[in-house]
Amino acid sequence: MKFAHMGDCHLGGWRHPALKELNFLSFQAAINKCIKEKVEFILITGDLFDNPYPSIETLKEAFQEFRRLKEERIPVFIIAGSHDYSSAGKTFLDVLDRAGFCTNVSNFEEKNNTIFLHPTLYKNYAIYGYSGKKSSLEVEDLEGVKIQDSPGLFKILMLHTAIRDALGTLPIKAVDHTKLPKVNYLALGHLHIFYQKENRAYSGPIFPNNLSELEELKGGSFCIYDNGKIIREEIRLKPLRVINLEIKNALKATDEIISTLEKENLNDAIVIVKLYGMLEKGKLSDIDFSKIESFTRKNNSYVLLKSTSKIHMPDSEMKFDILDSGNLEQEIVKKFENTNPGKFNSFIDPLMKALQVEKQDDEKTSNFEERILAEAGKILKI
Ligand SMILES: [Mn+2]
């Protein structure tokens, strides 16, 4: 009895091409491991794709991996997550399902306000699933959920949701796992953590989905269930170097950052430069990031990521370099943040970036709206 459980693959996630690639390579590494371990099947607990309308490029890569699994005769059982399920109920997973590359196991009926799950049977397994929804709407659905019994079979329940036990006191809507139907294995997705207790587990994401996750998790993971044991498989394809540096003088910062980086082995690494502090001299635009980037590139780093959101200007009387319009936006936001401190300020920059995306030529307005809303929702964590 040996199967794999992965989820939150978020294929097509990340704007930066190098990280988008690493996200995919991590998925590929997980598939390689599953083939090598000769698992009987793979469970994917939602968020295979980062959005309900993946790009052609993302689809090509994903199909190629599903094809390898099909050739190896390793079936895939899947549910949609909060990211790959549109509010219109459409999901690209149904295309994969119809093409015979996976089975969407979210099969249920509603009777007197109760969700009743039907199993997908495979060998001596009964696999039940219920997809995640936007805004954690699935949490209410799952209250009182029932399953159609499958006597004598090993029962697996796949959910894309938050369970209270894994969250602690975080004020997020969550399911009480003790009220869920009793099964042999509860395969969870949605929370980007690795959690394992008794017969239930979150696999963790295949690859971290943003900068803070990357720092926290350092890489991706999934699980292999092997005769009652849940084994965590870590996926770390690149080393991570995080530089935290206080900057007071922006005019000297470029050299300071480079001399700090000189002490690190940057070879093939994901390099994160995090700057913080109150600027006493110069302004953010005095830091020459292209010089820093060419330094890291010369030292063969895989990618350079920078975070400057914790750099502050001393007063609101800032001089704007009107000619540099990209910088102007940033300076205005900084000025606003300095005079209006608040916990929502950290959303400004990512929201501005997210709302800059353009509608694609053949994309319907409603799809585009949904994509924008999903992106904004992700940033606002709603
Ligand atoms: Mn996710």
Residues whose N, C-alpha, C, O or C-beta is under 5 A from the ligand:
A	BS01	MN	D8 D47 H190
